[in-house]
C-alpha cells in the first residue's frame, strides 16, 4: 500500500550547517588559508621583481618606465602587499616547522603561534617600510 502525503510522518527539521556569518573561524584555519594565498601572491610579486631586473639589464628607457611604475603610489602599494605576503609566508613556514618538530600542537599554543605570525608579519612589514622611507 502506498503512502500519501496525508499519512506520511512529518519530516523532522534537520540542523543547518553553520553559515560563514555565524561560524567563527579559528586563527589556525585563517592562517592556513592566508599561507596558501600569500604563496600564490609571492609568485606574482616575484614576476614583477624579475620584470624590474630584466628591464635594468635591457635598456635605460625600459628601466625608467618600470622604475616609474614601481615607484608610483600603485606600485608602492603592490610592493607593500608583497612585503607583507613575504613576511607572513616566512613566519607561517617557521610556524609549520615548529609544528613539524612536535612543539606547539595543543590548541592554545597553536592559536598563540597563529596570532604571533600575523602580528609579527605586520610589525616586520612596517619596520621595512619605515626604513625604506627614512633612507
C-alpha positions as CSV (number, residue, x, y, z in Angstrom):
1,X,0.0,0.0,0.0
2,X,1.4,3.4,-0.9
3,X,1.6,6.3,1.4
4,X,0.0,9.6,0.6
5,X,1.2,12.9,1.9
6,X,-1.6,12.9,4.4
7,X,-0.4,9.6,6.0
8,X,3.3,10.2,5.8
9,X,5.0,11.3,9.0
10,X,6.2,14.9,9.1
11,X,9.8,15.3,8.3
12,X,12.0,16.3,11.2
13,X,13.7,19.7,10.9
14,X,17.4,18.9,10.3
15,X,20.0,21.3,11.7
16,X,21.6,23.6,9.1
17,X,25.3,23.9,8.6
18,X,26.8,27.0,10.2
19,X,26.8,29.9,7.8
20,X,30.0,31.9,7.3
21,X,28.5,34.9,9.1
22,X,27.7,32.7,12.2
23,X,30.7,30.4,12.3
24,X,33.8,31.9,13.9
25,X,37.0,30.9,12.1
26,X,39.8,29.7,14.3
27,X,43.0,31.6,13.9
28,X,44.8,28.4,12.8
29,X,42.4,27.9,9.9
30,X,42.7,31.6,8.9
31,X,46.4,31.4,8.9
32,X,46.4,28.2,6.9
33,X,44.3,29.9,4.2
34,X,46.4,33.0,4.3
35,X,49.6,30.9,4.0
36,X,48.3,29.5,0.7
37,X,47.1,32.8,-0.6
38,X,50.4,34.5,0.2
39,X,52.3,31.7,-1.5
40,X,50.3,32.4,-4.7
41,X,50.8,36.2,-4.3
42,X,54.6,35.7,-4.0
43,X,54.7,34.1,-7.4
44,X,53.1,37.2,-9.0
45,X,55.2,39.6,-7.0
46,X,58.4,37.7,-7.9
47,X,57.4,38.1,-11.6
48,X,57.2,41.8,-11.1
49,X,60.6,41.9,-9.5
50,X,62.0,39.8,-12.3
51,X,60.5,42.3,-14.8
52,X,62.3,45.1,-13.0
53,X,65.6,43.2,-13.1
54,X,65.2,42.4,-16.8
55,X,64.4,46.0,-17.5
56,X,67.6,47.0,-15.7
57,X,69.5,44.6,-17.9
58,X,67.9,45.6,-21.3
59,X,67.8,49.4,-21.8
60,X,67.7,52.6,-19.8
61,X,64.3,53.6,-21.3
62,X,62.7,50.3,-20.4
63,X,64.2,50.5,-16.9
64,X,63.0,54.1,-16.4
65,X,59.4,53.0,-17.3
66,X,59.4,50.1,-14.9
67,X,61.1,52.2,-12.2
68,X,58.4,54.9,-12.6
69,X,55.7,52.2,-12.4
70,X,57.1,50.6,-9.3
71,X,57.6,53.9,-7.5
72,X,54.1,55.2,-8.3
73,X,51.6,55.0,-5.5
74,X,50.0,51.9,-7.0
75,X,53.4,50.2,-7.4
76,X,54.4,51.1,-3.8
77,X,51.0,49.7,-2.6
78,X,51.7,46.4,-4.5
79,X,55.2,46.3,-3.1
80,X,53.8,46.9,0.4
81,X,51.4,43.9,-0.1
82,X,54.3,41.8,-1.5
83,X,56.4,42.6,1.6
84,X,53.5,41.6,3.9
85,X,52.9,38.4,2.0
86,X,56.6,37.6,2.1
87,X,56.8,38.0,5.9
88,X,53.5,36.3,6.5
89,X,54.6,33.3,4.4
90,X,58.0,33.2,6.0
91,X,56.7,33.3,9.6
92,X,54.0,30.8,8.6
93,X,56.7,28.5,7.3
94,X,58.6,28.9,10.6
95,X,55.3,28.1,12.5
96,X,54.9,24.9,10.4
97,X,58.5,24.0,11.1
98,X,57.8,24.3,14.9
99,X,54.8,22.0,14.5
100,X,56.9,19.6,12.5
101,X,59.3,19.1,15.4
102,X,56.3,18.3,17.6
103,X,56.1,21.5,19.6
104,X,53.1,23.9,19.9
105,X,50.5,21.4,18.8
106,X,48.0,22.0,21.6
107,X,45.1,24.3,20.7
108,X,46.1,27.2,23.0
109,X,49.7,27.3,21.8
110,X,48.7,26.8,18.1
111,X,46.4,29.8,18.4
112,X,49.1,31.9,20.0
113,X,51.5,31.0,17.2
114,X,48.9,32.0,14.7
115,X,48.4,35.4,16.2
116,X,52.2,35.8,16.6
117,X,52.6,35.1,12.9
118,X,50.1,37.7,11.9
119,X,51.3,40.4,14.3
120,X,55.0,39.6,13.5
121,X,54.4,39.9,9.8
122,X,52.7,43.3,10.3
123,X,55.5,44.6,12.5
124,X,58.2,43.4,10.2
125,X,56.4,44.9,7.2
126,X,56.0,48.3,8.8
127,X,59.6,48.2,10.0
128,X,60.9,47.5,6.5
129,X,58.9,50.3,5.0
130,X,59.9,52.8,7.7
131,X,63.5,52.1,6.9
132,X,62.7,52.5,3.2
133,X,61.2,55.9,3.6
134,X,63.9,57.0,6.1
135,X,66.8,56.1,3.7
